[in-house]
Amino acid sequence: MSAARQTLQEDSWSSFEKRAGMSLAAIYAVRMIGLFMILPVFSLYADQYEGATPMLVGLALGIYGLTQGLLQIPYGMLSDRVGRKPMIALGLIVFALGSLLAAYAESIYGVIGGRALQGAGAVAAVLMALAADLSREEHRLKMMGFIGISIGFAFAISMVAGPILNQLVGMSGLFMLTAVLALLALLILFFWVPSPQQSLFHRDTQAVPTQFKSVLADRQLLRLDFGIMVLHMVLMATYVAFPLMLQNQAGLASIDHWKLYLPVFLLSVALMVPFIIVAESKRRMKQVFVGAIGVLSVAEINLLFGGASVWHLAITMVVFFTAFNLLEASLPSLVAKMSPADRKGTAMGIYSSSQFIGAFIGGAAGGLAYELGGAQAVYLFCSFALLLWLLLAYSMKNPRYVSTYLLKIGKIDPSQVNQMVSTLVSVQGVAEAVVEPEEGIAYLKVELHALDKDALLAYSINEKHN
């Protein structure tokens, strides 16, 4: 096959892959909306549940993170044996059952149990593995990016829709709607998501248990794991207190909270984009990253010491979510840049689990802080955690400006591995290569702006989906 044709094939995202990307993104989105619709309203209405205390309210918000963080990697490993779609279906059914348990709960303990069961439907890792099954190696990064964007939009939608829908159907109705969304995700899974011709293990998206020790020993990756844990801890803790502050101190009725969240999210996304461009194109990722942590700290300190007018809180939350969204986008990119070429899947698995555990800690600790000292104690806790993260991030190494690139080279004899590695790293723009002879995959770190794609694709075996 000519180099020109190979390049054309690489640049073209097939209709099969587009269908896979859109359908998997839809499952992610509806599940994310179901999880987070209660975030901006739960603390406002939790007193309707028997036994509710601020600490238990925070626990109810964050408990899903504990079960999801513990189970997502085992779900992914099981999917290698029993299949992707069966495990995703199981996870969505468990998620729906948790939603129903919370919907019919009369006590706060019932809601806690329901939220824990929601998190036990931990299908994130399996969905990523299925996305890898349904995409060619050279298109995988595009597939994951598309799914990531859908998650961001789903979170924003849930924050705006939650207050509106709560007024129409109440808290039990929100949980019931979440169960309906889980069933919708099941329909998408079986009627829209393509079935893979075969399910393979993918080191770029799945965790390898034998790599846990080496990845956990990497101090640069640990800094990033700590960072995503703190980021979601702060988000969950803040939303134990902020809706109450917005209603009780700023005087904004709960039904009108969406009027604040909608412009906040639109402005924060618009303000975030230039910093993403500067971080990547001007190679200022560490400076932008550390600066965003500092800005997020300022937003929390402003909640701690600032005023409580609607305008003040709106501006503060624009600052908060601009920094939050920037960090949410930057952290996985940094993990991909800093992890070894063949350990990205393991690094991302540990990173993702850290994110969910952070949500659990934030809900529980935020609820306890509110019970002991009110909203100010919550913001003080968040400010301290962010300043600690700022110190750790400041000392991290500058990232390499490389991207993960997978090349299907076909199975080769183990004796040829060293020669193949030498050949691949001699290609302009290839910084690192790890060849897995049995998988027939070369895991590369490349400088995309300098990569000689035609020379690299000369060593690839191209496969088409039917």
N, C-alpha and C positions, 0 to 999 in steps of 0.2 A: 504494500500500500504506500502511495506517495506521501511525502512529508506534508504537502499542502492539504491532502485529504485527511490525514491524521489530525492536523491542526484544526480543520473545520469540524471534525467529529468531536474533538475535545471541547471546542467553544460552544457547541450546540447542545442545549439541554433537551433531551428527547421528550416526546409527549408522554411516554411512560413515566419518566422521572418527574415531569411537571405534575402529573396526576398523583404520584406518590407523595411529592412534596406538599401539595395543597391539602390532600386528605389527612396526612399525618399532622400537618400544622393545625388543621381543623380540630382534630382530637385533642391536641395539646391545648388549644385555645378554649374549647368548651369546658375542659377539665379545670383549667386555670380560673376561668370565670366562676365556676362552681365553688372552688376553694376560697376565693378572695372576695366574693360579693359581700360577705358578712363583715369584712375587716373594718370598713368605715362606719358601721352601724351597731355592731354587736355590744360594745360597751355602753351604748346609750339605752339599750332595751334588755340587757341581761338581768335586770332586777325582777323581771317577770318569772324567772326560774327559781324554784325553791332551793334554798341553801346558797344562793349566789353571793360571793364575796369578791372584791377586786382581784385577789390572788387566783381564785378559781376561774374568774372570767378570763384573766390572762392565760391561764393554763388551757382553757377551752380554745382560745384563739390559736395557741402555738403547738398544742399536743400533736397535731397532724405531722409536724416536722420530725418528731421523735420516731414514729413508726415508719414514715417514709424514708428518713435517713438511714435507719437500720435495715430496711428490707429492699431498697431499690437495687443494690448490687446482687443480693441473692436471687431476686426476680430475673435479672439479666442473665445470670448463670443458668438458672433453670430453663430459660427460654431456649438455650442451646440444645437442650435435651427434648423438651416437649413441644417446641415450636413457638414462634413469636405471637401469632394471633391468639392461640389458646391462653397464653399468659396475659396478654393485654386484655382479653375478654374477662378472664378471672379477676384481674385488677379492677376493671371498670364495674363489675358486679359487686365486688367488695366495697368500692367507693360508693355505689348507689345504696347499698345496704346501710353503710355508715350515715349517709345523708338522710335516709328514712328514719334511722334510730334517733338522730338529732331532731328531725321534724316532729316526731311524736313525743319527744322528751318533755317532761314537766319539771324536772330538777336539773340543776347545773351539771350534776354528775352524768346524767343521760346525754347531755350535749358533749361533755368531755369524752364519753365513750364513743359517741357517734363521730366526733372529729378524729379520734384515734383510729377508728375503723376506716374513715376516709383516707387517711394517710397510709394505711396498710394496703390500699390499692396502688402500690408503688410501681407504676408502669413506665416511669420516665426513661429508665435505662433500656427497657425492652423496646420502647418506641425508637430510641436512637439506634439500637441494633437493627431493627426492621428498616429504618431509613438507610442504613449502610447496605443491607441486603438488596434494597431497591434502587441503588444508585451506583453508577460506575465510579471507580476510585477517583478519577480526575474531577468528578462533579460532586463529591461528597461534601466538601467545604461549603459549596453553594447551597446544597440541601440543608445542612445544619444551620447556616445563616438565615435561610428563609424561615425555618421553624423557630429560630430564636427571635426574629422580628415579630412573628405571630404571638409569641408568649408575651412580649412587651406590650403589644396592642391589647391583648386580652386582659392584662393587669389593669391598664388604664380604663378599659370599658367597665371592668368589675367595680372600680372605685367610683365611677360616675353612676352606674346602673344600680348599685347596692342601695343608696338612699332613696332612689325613686321607687324601686320595686318593693322595698320594705314598707313604704306607705300604702302600697296596693295590697300586699299579701301577708305582711308581717314576717316575723322571724321564722316561724314554722313553715310559712309559704316559701321563704328563700331556700330553706333546706330541701323542701319538696321539689322546688324548681331545679336545685342542684342534682337531685336524683333523676329528674327528667333529662337533664343535660348529659348525665352519664349514659342513659339509655340511647340518647341521640348519638353519642360517641360510639356506642356499640353498632348502631346502624351504619355509621360512617365506616367503621372497621370492616364490616362484612360486605358492604355494598359499594364502597368507593375505593378503599385502600387496595391496591393490587396485591396479589399473592406472589411472594418471591419464588423463583424457579428452584432455589435452594437457599438454606440458611447457613451461613458460614460464620466462623469466629472472626471478629474484626478488632485488631489491636488499637486502632485509632478511635474506636467508640466504646469498647468494652474493657472492663477491668480484668487484669490477669493476677490471680491471687499470689503467684510467686514473685510479683513485682511490688507488692505492698510495702515490704520492708525497705527497699531501695528508694521508693517514691516518698515514703514517710520520713526517710533520713535526709531528704533534700531540703535544706533550710530555706531556699528561695521559694520552693513550692509551698512549704509550710506557712510562710508569710502570707501567701495568697489564700491558702485555706483558712487561716485565721481571719483574713480580711473579709472573705465572703460570709464567714460565720458572724462577724461583728456587724456587717452591713445588714443582714436579715434579722439579726438580734435587735438592732436599733429600729428597724422598720416596725417589727412586731411590738416592741415595747412602746414606741411612740404612739401607736394606734390603740394602746390601752387607754392612753390619757388624752390624746388630741381631740377626738370627737366630742368628749365631755367638755373640754376647754372651749371648743368652738361653739357649743350650745349654751353652756352655763355662764361663761365669762364674756364671750363675744356677742352672745344673744342671737346667734343665727339658728333658726329653727331647723330641726333635723331634716325635714322635708326639702329644705333649701340648700343642704350641704353640697349637692351635686353642682350647684351654681358656682361654688368655689373650686371644686375639683376639676371641672371641665376646662376652664381657662388655665388653671395651674398646670395641668398635664400638657395642654397644647403649647404653652409658653416654654415649659421645661424641655420638651423635646426639641423645639426650635433653637433654644439656647445651647443645648447639648451638642448639636451637630457640628458647629465650627470647631469645637474643642476636639472632637473625634478626628476631624480632618487634620488639624494641627498635630495631634499626637502621632498619627501615622505618617502623613506626608512630610512633616518637618522633623520627624524622629525625636519628638519631645514627649514620648509616652510616660516616662517616669515623672517628669515635671508636671504634666497634666494630671496624672494619677494621684500624686502626692498632694497637689493643689486641690483636687476634688475632695479628698479626705478632709483637708483643712476647711474647705467651704462647708462641708456637711457638719463639721464640728461647730462652726460659727452658727449654722442654722439651729442646732440643738441648744447651744448656749443662748441664742436669741430667744428660743422658747422658754428657757429657764429664767432669764432676767428681763426679757422685753415686755412690751404691752400685750393686751389681749383684744384689741379692736379687730374687726373682720379684715380691714385692709392690711394691718400689720401681720396677721396670721397668713393671709393670702400671699403676701410678698415673701414671707419666711418660707412658706411651702413651695413657692416657685424656686427659691434658692435650694431648698432641701431636695426636691425631686430632680432638679437639673444635675446636682452633684450625684444623687442616688443613681439616676439613669446612666450617667457617664461612667460611674464605677461598675454598675451592672454590666455595661457593654465592654469595659476595659478588662475586667478581671479574667473572663474566659480567654480573651485574646492573649493576655500575659501568661496564663497557664500553658496555652498552646505553644507560645514562643519559648518558654523556659523548660518545658518537659523534653526529655530525650525523644527522638523521632519515633521509636517503637514503644514508648510508654505513655503516649498521650491519653489513650483510653483509660488506663489505670489512674493517671493523674486527674483526669476529668471526673472519674467516678468518685474519688476521695473528695475532690473539690465540691461536687454536687451534694454528697452526703453532709459535708461541713455546712453547706448552705441551709439544709433542712434542719440540722441540729441547732443552728443559730436561731432559726425561727422558733423552735421549741424553747430554747433558753430565754429568748427575748420575751415571749409571751408569759412564761412562768415568772421570770425575774421582774419584768415590768409590772405584772399584777401584784407581786409582793411589795415592790417599791411603792406602788400607788396606795396599797393598803396601809403601809407604814408612814408614808410622808406626803401623799397626794401627788399631783402632777409634777410638782417641782422635783420630787425625789426621782421620778422616772427620767426627767430630762437631765438631772445630774448624773444618774447612772449611765445614760447614753453618751453624755459629753465625756465622761471619764473613759469609757470604752473606746470612743473615737480618737481621743488624744493618745491613748496607748497604741492604737493601730497606726496613727500618724508617725509616732516614733519608730515603730518597726518598719513601716514602709519607707521612711526616709533613708534607712540603712540598707535597703535592698539594692541589688546590682541593677545596672541599666540592662534592659532586655535586648536580646538579639532581634534585629528586625528581619525575622525569617518567618515563613509560613510552612505548615505541614503539607506535604504533597505525596500522594500515593501513586505508585507506578506498578501496573501489573506486568510482570516480566515472565511469568510462567515458572513452573517448578524447575529447579536446577539441582545439580549434584552439589552436596555440601562442600566438596573440594573446590568448587568454582566460586564460592561466596566471596572470598577475599578479592579475587580478580574482578568480580562484578562490582563490589564496593568501590574499588580503585577506579574502575571505568566510570561509574556514575558520578563520583565526586570530582572527576576531571571535567565534567560538563560545566560550562559557564553558569554560575548562579546557584549551583548545588553546594550547600555548606556541610551537609551531613547525610550519611546514608547508612541504613541498617537493612540487610537483606534477610528475609525469612525464606529459606529454600523450599520448605514443605508447603508454605502458603503460596509461594510464587509472587510475593509482594515485596516491593522495595519501599521502605518508609524513609522519606526524605525531609530534610529541612532546606528550604530554598529561599533565595532572595528574588522575589517575583519580578521586580523591576529589571533585574539583570539576567533572568533565566533564559537560556537558549532552549526554548520549548521544542523546536524542530529536532535538535540534536538529542534531547532527552527522550522524545517520543519514538526515536529510532529503536529504542530498547523495549518498547511496550508491546503487549499483546492486546488487541482491541476486541471487546466483546459487545455485541448489541443485544438489547432486550427485544424480544419478539412481541 
